[in-house]
Structures are given as structure tokens and as C-alpha cells.
Amino acid sequence: MKIGVLAVQGDFAAHGRVLEQLGVPWCEVRHPEQLSEISGLILPGGESTTMLKFLFEEGFLEPLRDFARRGGAFFGTCAGAILLAREVTNPHQPSLGFLDISVQRNAYGRQINSFVDRVLSPAFGPPPLEMVYIRAPIITRVGPGVEVLAEHGGHPVLVQQGRCLAATFHPELTEDRRVHERFLQLVESASAR
């Protein structure tokens, strides 16, 4: 198993450090052909419009669809969750649409409104998950096939559908590795199929 981390912007290296701590080989993904070398792809935080522009300009869209068709798993955090969503508002923008959710960009406000909280998730059990929110989106709708793994303030903040996992917060900026471990389990189960 090898995990790729889209290395356009944002703190992609933080995801790499988590994967290293978990003993999982990983690589920075900057070219579409690298998708053939990996089993799972992490779409990190950053600026979703910039990342989307990069994906369009570098010819990633069809290779990403092929990656999904052949069983590749996705994990999006913050802006990465926006990229995976089916519908994006505030303002409206295109996305990959791999995950049946609607998200509202920058719903918590500006950078100055960033915060950290701890939330108990039935999907993970105690202790509570530490959640870092930086200009985070809010998930405003989940489709019928989407499992809500954690909520904050009445909104889903960690969801899964098939081989897609998305968090509106940044688990890579905490010492808690359970969200990444769940993604790796998802990758393993997809690879087994």
C-alpha cells in the first residue's frame, strides 16, 4: 500500500508526517501519471479554487475518475472535502463530485475565527477527537449513502461514502491518528476487493 498526497499547496507535508508515523509509504502527487502508483489519495487543506484550477490545468480530472473507477480511495480535509463534494456554495464552484454532500465554503469565517475543539464520536469512541478548524467549510447536506462519523455544532464534520472519507477539520495538525487510520483501513479494504 502506498498513499499519495496532492502536493499543490496547503500543509500536505503534515499528512506525510502522519503517514510516516503510521509506517505507511507515501509520495507527493504533482502529476496525473503518479495516480497509477498509489492506492489512496489525500486531498489536503488549502485553497480549493487554486487546487481545482491546478487539477484542471494539469489534466488530472479524467485520471482521477479512472483512479476512482479502479478502486482508489480518497481522503479530503477542509479544502480537500470541498473538492470531493457534489455541490459547493459560497460561492458556487465546480468540484470532483465523488461524495454526495453539499458544502458551504468558509462557513466558520476568516482565518482569525480558527479554533480547536474536542468532540466525542460514536464511530471512534473515547477519547474525543481533537478537531482543528481553519477557514473551514460546513457540510449542509448529506446524501442517503453517506455515513456521518462525527458532528460539531449540529453539522456533520467527518463523513464517509464508499471509498471516500472527508473531514471539514484538520486531523493532520493533531496528535490523534485515528482518522488517518480509518482512511488506511478504507484503502486496505478497497485493495482487497
GUBA-749167 format. One line per 4 residues: number of its first residue (from 1); their letters; for each residue y, x, z of C-alpha. Coordinates in nm, 2 decimals. Layout:
<sites>
NUM	a	Y,X,Z; ...
</sites>
This chain:
<sites>
1	mkig	0.00,0.00,0.00; 0.34,0.13,-0.09; 0.67,-0.06,-0.03; 0.98,-0.03,-0.24
5	vlav	1.33,-0.08,-0.10; 1.60,-0.18,-0.36; 1.85,0.11,-0.32; 2.17,-0.02,-0.47
9	qgdf	2.39,-0.05,-0.16; 2.37,-0.16,0.19; 2.16,0.02,0.46; 1.84,0.05,0.25
13	aahg	1.76,0.37,0.44; 1.73,0.18,0.77; 1.44,-0.02,0.62; 1.29,0.31,0.51
17	rvle	1.31,0.44,0.86; 1.13,0.13,1.00; 0.86,0.17,0.74; 0.82,0.54,0.83
21	qlgv	0.78,0.44,1.20; 0.51,0.20,1.10; 0.33,0.47,0.90; 0.38,0.29,0.56
25	pwce	0.46,0.49,0.24; 0.78,0.37,0.07; 1.03,0.46,-0.20; 1.38,0.38,-0.31
29	vrhp	1.38,0.15,-0.61; 1.66,0.20,-0.87; 1.47,0.15,-1.20; 1.26,-0.15,-1.31
33	eqls	0.96,0.06,-1.40; 0.92,0.15,-1.03; 0.80,-0.20,-0.96; 0.46,-0.11,-1.11
37	eisg	0.42,0.15,-0.83; 0.46,-0.09,-0.53; 0.30,-0.39,-0.36; 0.61,-0.52,-0.18
41	lilp	0.98,-0.51,-0.24; 1.25,-0.52,0.03; 1.59,-0.65,-0.08; 1.83,-0.52,0.19
45	gges	2.17,-0.64,0.31; 2.49,-0.55,0.12; 2.70,-0.75,-0.12; 2.48,-1.00,-0.31
49	ttml	2.72,-1.03,-0.61; 2.72,-0.65,-0.65; 2.34,-0.63,-0.62; 2.29,-0.92,-0.86
53	kflf	2.52,-0.76,-1.12; 2.31,-0.44,-1.08; 1.99,-0.63,-1.14; 2.13,-0.80,-1.45
57	eegf	2.28,-0.48,-1.60; 1.97,-0.26,-1.53; 1.73,-0.51,-1.68; 1.55,-0.60,-1.36
61	lepl	1.52,-0.97,-1.40; 1.21,-1.00,-1.62; 1.03,-0.71,-1.44; 1.10,-0.88,-1.11
65	rdfa	0.95,-1.21,-1.24; 0.64,-1.01,-1.36; 0.62,-0.84,-1.02; 0.62,-1.19,-0.86
69	rrgg	0.35,-1.32,-1.11; 0.12,-1.03,-1.04; 0.13,-1.10,-0.66; 0.41,-0.87,-0.54
73	affg	0.56,-0.97,-0.21; 0.94,-0.99,-0.13; 1.14,-0.95,0.19; 1.51,-1.02,0.18
77	tcag	1.75,-0.95,0.47; 2.10,-1.10,0.47; 2.22,-1.04,0.11; 1.86,-1.00,0.01
81	aill	1.79,-1.35,0.14; 2.08,-1.48,-0.08; 1.92,-1.31,-0.38; 1.58,-1.47,-0.31
85	arev	1.73,-1.82,-0.26; 1.70,-2.10,-0.52; 2.06,-2.22,-0.45; 2.37,-2.02,-0.34
89	tnph	2.70,-2.17,-0.24; 3.04,-2.05,-0.11; 3.09,-1.97,-0.39; 2.81,-2.08,-0.62
93	qpsl	2.63,-1.79,-0.78; 2.30,-1.73,-0.97; 2.01,-1.59,-0.78; 1.64,-1.50,-0.84
97	gfld	1.52,-1.84,-0.71; 1.19,-1.72,-0.57; 1.23,-1.90,-0.24; 1.30,-2.28,-0.22
101	isvq	1.60,-2.25,0.01; 1.98,-2.31,-0.02; 2.21,-2.06,0.14; 2.58,-2.06,0.22
105	rnay	2.73,-1.71,0.18; 2.94,-1.55,0.46; 2.89,-1.86,0.67; 2.95,-1.69,1.01
109	grqi	3.28,-1.55,0.90; 3.42,-1.20,0.83; 3.29,-0.86,0.95; 3.48,-0.90,1.27
113	nsfv	3.27,-1.20,1.36; 2.95,-1.00,1.35; 2.73,-1.04,1.66; 2.39,-0.97,1.81
117	drvl	2.17,-1.23,1.98; 1.82,-1.27,2.11; 1.61,-1.58,2.01; 1.26,-1.68,2.12
121	spaf	1.05,-1.76,1.81; 0.72,-1.95,1.85; 0.59,-1.76,1.54; 0.62,-1.43,1.72
125	gppp	0.60,-1.53,2.09; 0.77,-1.33,2.37; 0.98,-1.13,2.39; 1.27,-1.29,2.20
129	lemv	1.36,-1.14,1.86; 1.68,-0.93,1.85; 1.90,-1.05,1.57; 2.20,-0.86,1.42
133	yira	2.43,-1.08,1.21; 2.69,-0.91,0.98; 2.88,-1.15,0.75; 2.55,-1.34,0.74
137	piit	2.46,-1.64,0.53; 2.33,-1.97,0.67; 2.03,-2.14,0.53; 2.14,-2.50,0.47
141	rvgp	1.82,-2.64,0.32; 1.45,-2.55,0.32; 1.21,-2.69,0.06; 0.88,-2.86,0.16
145	gvev	0.67,-2.54,0.11; 0.90,-2.32,0.33; 0.79,-2.23,0.68; 1.07,-2.18,0.94
149	laeh	0.97,-1.89,1.16; 1.29,-1.87,1.37; 1.61,-2.06,1.42; 1.95,-1.98,1.56
153	gghp	2.21,-2.24,1.65; 2.01,-2.52,1.48; 1.98,-2.33,1.15; 1.67,-2.15,1.01
157	vlvq	1.73,-1.78,1.01; 1.38,-1.65,0.93; 1.17,-1.83,0.67; 0.86,-1.77,0.46
161	qgrc	0.72,-1.93,0.15; 0.41,-1.78,-0.01; 0.47,-1.41,-0.06; 0.85,-1.43,0.02
165	laat	1.00,-1.36,0.36; 1.37,-1.39,0.42; 1.60,-1.33,0.72; 1.97,-1.40,0.74
169	fhpe	1.99,-1.13,1.01; 1.92,-0.75,1.00; 1.58,-0.67,1.18; 1.61,-0.32,1.04
173	lted	1.90,-0.25,1.28; 1.70,-0.32,1.59; 1.40,-0.15,1.77; 1.19,-0.47,1.72
177	rrvh	0.94,-0.41,1.44; 0.77,-0.75,1.44; 0.95,-0.89,1.14; 0.86,-0.59,0.92
181	erfl	0.51,-0.60,1.05; 0.48,-0.97,0.94; 0.60,-0.86,0.59; 0.34,-0.59,0.57
185	qlve	0.07,-0.84,0.67; 0.20,-1.06,0.38; 0.18,-0.77,0.14; -0.18,-0.69,0.26
189	sasa	-0.29,-1.05,0.21; -0.13,-1.06,-0.13; -0.30,-0.73,-0.23; -0.64,-0.86,-0.11
193	r	-0.61,-1.16,-0.34
</sites>
